[in-house]
Amino acid sequence: MIKNEKIKATEVQLTGLNGEDLGIMSTRDALALAKQQKVDLICMSLMTSPPPCKLIGAGAARQEKQQEKKKAAKTPDKRKVKEIRLNLQMEDHDRETKQSQAERILTKGDSVRLVIQVHGAKEGTAGKEWAEQLCKSLAEYGSKTTGIQVSGKQVVVQLDPIG
């Protein structure tokens, strides 16, 4: 978590002390509001623009961070990542079998990493197209967590179950 003056964004999506939405405002105004109420401005995530920020009392921020650590330590991620290896030279029946295997894994609640073996740049693009087709056909069971990554000898994509 990034606090107060360390927040570099020009605008933030601000949430008040009681969870009320204060809307989008400049970081300078949000900091002034935090100082006025004698609380800290905490940035929750840098992944969106404008980043979501909260007004939190100084002790509450520390306490919330400790609770998150305890919770993370108590509950390990029960989701497993199962890898399915594929090859461009596979027969259609084998492809269907691997796809149904991926469906079964996703419905059980585990993640699937699809690894397609390729040789050279031409097969790399064909492998990427096939990975995109697989993602579309598995869309009702899982969603992509990573983009389709093409490296020298393989095309990799990971799907997490929906829900």
N, C-alpha and C positions, 0 to 999 in steps of 0.2 A: 504494500500500500504506500502510495506517495502522499506526503502531507504538506499542507500549507504552501509556502513559497517555492517548494520544489516542483510544483505542478506547472509545466511549461505551456500547456494549451492556452489559446487565447480566449476560448469560450468553454463553459462547462454546463452539463445538465445537472441542476442542483436539487437535492432532496433535503428538506429541513430536519430539525431535531426530532420531530414526531412522525417522520415518514411522509410528510406532505410534499407534493411536487411543487417546487418553486420555479420551474421552467429553465430555459437556457439564458445564461447571463455571462458577462465577461468575467474572467478569472479574478481580475482586480476587484470588481464589485462583490464577488463571492467571498474573497479574502477579507474585505472590509466588513461584510456582514458577519463573518466568523469572529473577527476581532471584537466587533460590537457586542456580540452575544457571549464572548469569552469562551469560545469552543474552537475545535480544529476543523479544517477543511480537508477531507480525505478523498483521494481519487480511488475509485473502486476498480476501474479497468481502463487500460489504454487502447483496447481493441476497437472501440467505436469512436466516432467523431460526431458531436462533441463528447468527451469522456464523462461518464456518470460520476458525480461527486456527492458526498454527504457531509452534513454538519454533525459532528459528534463531539461530545464532551471529552476532555483530555484523558481522563481515567477510563472512560467507556471504550475508547479506541484501543487502548492497550489490552483491556479485558476481552474485547471482541476478538482481537488477534490471537490471544492465548486460547480462547474457546475454540477457534477454528483449528488451531494446531492440535488440541486434544481430540477433537472430533476426527480429524484426518488420521491421527495415530490409532484411534479406536476402530474405525471402520475402514479396513483395507478395501481397495477396489475389487469387488467380487467378479467383475467382468474379465473374462480371459480373452486373449487374442489368439485365434486359431488361424493357422496359415494353410492356404490351399495353393498348391503348385500346379501350374498349367503350362501347356506347351502349344505353340501355334500349329504344330503338325498333328494335333489330336484329332481323332474321328469325332463326328457330330454326337454320337451316342455318349462318348466319354465327356464331351463338353457339357451335355445335358446332365449327366450324372454329377459332375463337379458343381454345376449351378444349383442342383437340388440339394447337394450337400451344404452349400453356402446358405441356402434358404433355411435349412434345418438348424444350422448353427445360430443364425440370426434370430430365429423364432425362440430358441432356448435362452436368448439374452446375452450371448457372447459376441464379440467382435470378430470380423473375418478380414484377414489380410490376403488379398489375391496377388500372387506372384506369377507373372507370365514370362517364361523363358524365351528370349529372342537372340538372334545373331545378326548384328549389323544394323545400319540405319533404316533400311527398307523394312525389315521385320519390326523395328522399333515403332514405326508409325502404324503398321498393321496391328501390333500388340496394343498400342494406345487406343486405337479404334475399337478393338475387341473389349478392352477394359471399360470403355465408355458404354458399349452395348450391355455388358454385364451389369454395370452400375444402374443403367436404366431398367433392365429387367428385374433387378433386385430392389428397386426403389421402394416397393411397398413393404419390404422387410427391413431395410436398413438405409442409412444415408452416409455419404462420403464424409470422412473426417479429415482425410488428407487429399490433396489433389493427386492426379495421376502422375506418378514420378517415373520418368524414363531414364534409366541409367544404362551403361554399356550393354549388359547382357540380360537385363530384366526390366519389366514394367510392373510397378507396384502401386496398389491402391488399397486403402483400408476403409471398411464399412462398419459403422456402429449400428446396433439395433435401434429401431424406432420405439420410443416409449420407455 
